[in-house]
Amino acid sequence: MIKVKSRGNESLEQMLRRFKKMCEKEGLTKEIKRTAYYEKPSERRRRRMRKTIKRDQKVRAF
């Protein structure tokens, strides 16, 4: 669980910005987007294959 404590006279906007950064760093937003809708196993496999192919092409380019 992510907790954000106020630092001195930090504004609410700054605290919210820190909270969002912490969520991104933990991968929480990516997980929420992934589970927001049902993805068929075949679609998941295809997505992962595209990702590996793209990664391999990027490695071979260098």
PyMOL commands that set and color helices and strands:
alter all, ss='L'
color gray80, all
select helices_A, chain A and resi 12-26+28-35+41-61
alter helices_A, ss='H'
color red, helices_A
deselect
rebuild
show_as cartoon
